[in-house]
Amino acid sequence: MAAKPFHLGWFMNFTPGEWDHPLAAGGSPWDGRFYVDMALALERACFDYIMIEDTLMVSEAYGDSAEAALKHALQVPKHDPCPLAALIAAATTRLGVVATMSTLAYPPFMLARLCSTLDHIAGGRFGWNIVTSGEDTAAQNFGLDKLPPREQRYEMADEYVDLICRLFDSWDPDAVVMDRATHTYADYRKVRPIHFEGKYFNCRGPLNTVRSPQGRPVFVQAGGSPRGRAFAARHADSIIATANGLDGMRQYRDDVRRHAASFGRNPDDIKVLFLVYPILAETDAEAHAKYQRMISSPAFIDRSLAGISSITDIDFSQFPLEEPLPHLTTNGEQGSLDKFAQWGSGKTLHQLAMERFEAAEPGLEFIGSPDTVAERMGQVMEAVGGDGFLISTPFQRTSRRFITEVTEGLVPALQRRGLTRTAYTGTTLREVLREF
Ligand SMILES: Cc1cc2nc3c(=O)[nH]c(=O)nc-3n(C[C@H](O)[C@H](O)[C@H](O)COP(=O)(O)O)c2cc1C
């Protein structure tokens, strides 16, 4: 039986990239060209989309100081994803371009307008990664004392998304007539105010941009909590996810598919992509040596703990390294915390920090030659049921070398097995996602 193909995305951000490795010369990618080159490589490899992550703060979560975040360039400096999305969209023709924008930060009208503008620049290949922000320091950059609790953030986000969908629909598909005989650009009867009055947001409308090529951009989301999963199942075209082990992955996907069906959606219209960190080399032994070199570097534990502190708003410098963690919860990224902490494993914080980028369950370490990792990815997808992977690199230290290992090594190995596409058929990002 022919293999069932799966989807590929890449999870990155507009940060310095790999800069102090012997085979990388990054560190100042601020004109965007490095990431445009990267996007072209992903397009040659027929990725569904490049996803530009974003957060809106300089984290002081680790040790109550910004020292580790800045020293290790962990999530900071981080430049705005939207201008980069426009550059990438202009340089590519088939690759989907997804940018993260927080419902905490943008007034809905501005976000809808920006999405619509970017979807036009991208010719219908733009996606919005919907986040509600997860850090008090981000909330404080927008005049709040702290982040609203998760339930309320999602309640606000539900209303937010309803509002912007109304804005996207405030222009009929045939509103622009460009009738030379009557000198009419747009038909005023086909552009309507929305008069939205909600609990959190009011907006008059209509949007002042032409209806976007996809009607609305692709929605991407990463809900981890039960409430977050329900939100994602209701709105998302693609879900980006972390889960513990094969069982966790299967349960996560089944859960969002069940929710989607209960909202009257076709579960196949939602592609769940699981975050993975492949470590590749010519041979399995070399890849394992490379992995060992990475985790035994002197800064690894500090980076690992500062990184998880930054996305959970929990100070991991307060816990003894050689003891198991107490049970913790967060108003930030609970899913990432659960994956990191491997609750019930009895592992010490030191072990957990070492294993941050390796899945807890044997069979989920994507370390090896391209053929070894491709084979494993195929097996995992078969066990999970679909829909694909979101490739990334530890600490977002992206380098040309790593991009080449994936796009010229791993992807061809996947393609040889019939596991990923060898050509694009669809034009818009939504079509590409729904191709299989
Ligand atoms: C793969 C992945 C990517 C994410 N990207 C972002 C991001 O760019 N910005 C952000 O603020 N949060 C990001 N998050 C956090 C999610 O938006 C969400 O808050 C998190 O998964 C926790 O889910 P919950 O809010 O349902 O608890 C990401 C999470 C995952 C798993």
Ligand as a Chemical Component Dictionary entry (heavy atoms), coordinates in Angstrom:
data_LIG
# 
_chem_comp.id                   LIG 
_chem_comp.type                 NON-POLYMER 
_chem_comp.pdbx_formal_charge   0 
_chem_comp.three_letter_code    LIG 
# 
loop_
_chem_comp_atom.comp_id 
_chem_comp_atom.atom_id 
_chem_comp_atom.alt_atom_id 
_chem_comp_atom.type_symbol 
_chem_comp_atom.charge 
_chem_comp_atom.model_Cartn_x 
_chem_comp_atom.model_Cartn_y 
_chem_comp_atom.model_Cartn_z 
_chem_comp_atom.pdbx_ordinal 
LIG C1  C1  C 0 4.429  24.903 18.471 1  
LIG C2  C2  C 0 3.926  26.046 19.299 2  
LIG C3  C3  C 0 4.115  27.349 18.856 3  
LIG C4  C4  C 0 3.680  28.441 19.611 4  
LIG N1  N1  N 0 3.925  29.701 19.160 5  
LIG C5  C5  C 0 3.603  30.751 19.951 6  
LIG C6  C6  C 0 3.953  32.075 19.569 7  
LIG O1  O1  O 0 4.511  32.315 18.501 8  
LIG N2  N2  N 0 3.646  33.080 20.413 9  
LIG C7  C7  C 0 2.995  32.878 21.598 10 
LIG O2  O2  O 0 2.744  33.845 22.312 11 
LIG N3  N3  N 0 2.634  31.636 21.973 12 
LIG C8  C8  C 0 2.948  30.577 21.195 13 
LIG N4  N4  N 0 2.613  29.307 21.588 14 
LIG C9  C9  C 0 1.782  29.135 22.773 15 
LIG C10 C10 C 0 0.338  28.832 22.399 16 
LIG O3  O3  O 0 -0.246 29.945 21.748 17 
LIG C11 C11 C 0 -0.490 28.444 23.621 18 
LIG O4  O4  O 0 -0.588 29.501 24.515 19 
LIG C12 C12 C 0 0.146  27.279 24.303 20 
LIG O5  O5  O 0 0.207  26.189 23.409 21 
LIG C13 C13 C 0 -0.567 26.860 25.560 22 
LIG O6  O6  O 0 -1.860 26.484 25.277 23 
LIG P1  P1  P 0 -3.024 27.019 26.194 24 
LIG O7  O7  O 0 -3.023 28.508 25.955 25 
LIG O8  O8  O 0 -4.254 26.336 25.690 26 
LIG O9  O9  O 0 -2.649 26.665 27.576 27 
LIG C14 C14 C 0 3.029  28.217 20.839 28 
LIG C15 C15 C 0 2.843  26.909 21.279 29 
LIG C16 C16 C 0 3.275  25.828 20.543 30 
LIG C17 C17 C 0 3.056  24.439 21.053 31 
# 
loop_
_chem_comp_bond.comp_id 
_chem_comp_bond.atom_id_1 
_chem_comp_bond.atom_id_2 
_chem_comp_bond.value_order 
_chem_comp_bond.pdbx_ordinal 
LIG C1  C2  SING 1  
LIG C2  C3  SING 2  
LIG C2  C16 DOUB 3  
LIG C3  C4  DOUB 4  
LIG C4  N1  SING 5  
LIG C4  C14 SING 6  
LIG N1  C5  DOUB 7  
LIG C5  C6  SING 8  
LIG C5  C8  SING 9  
LIG C6  O1  DOUB 10 
LIG C6  N2  SING 11 
LIG N2  C7  SING 12 
LIG C7  O2  DOUB 13 
LIG C7  N3  SING 14 
LIG N3  C8  DOUB 15 
LIG C8  N4  SING 16 
LIG N4  C9  SING 17 
LIG N4  C14 SING 18 
LIG C9  C10 SING 19 
LIG C10 O3  SING 20 
LIG C10 C11 SING 21 
LIG C11 O4  SING 22 
LIG C11 C12 SING 23 
LIG C12 O5  SING 24 
LIG C12 C13 SING 25 
LIG C13 O6  SING 26 
LIG O6  P1  SING 27 
LIG P1  O7  DOUB 28 
LIG P1  O8  SING 29 
LIG P1  O9  SING 30 
LIG C14 C15 DOUB 31 
LIG C15 C16 SING 32 
LIG C16 C17 SING 33 
# 
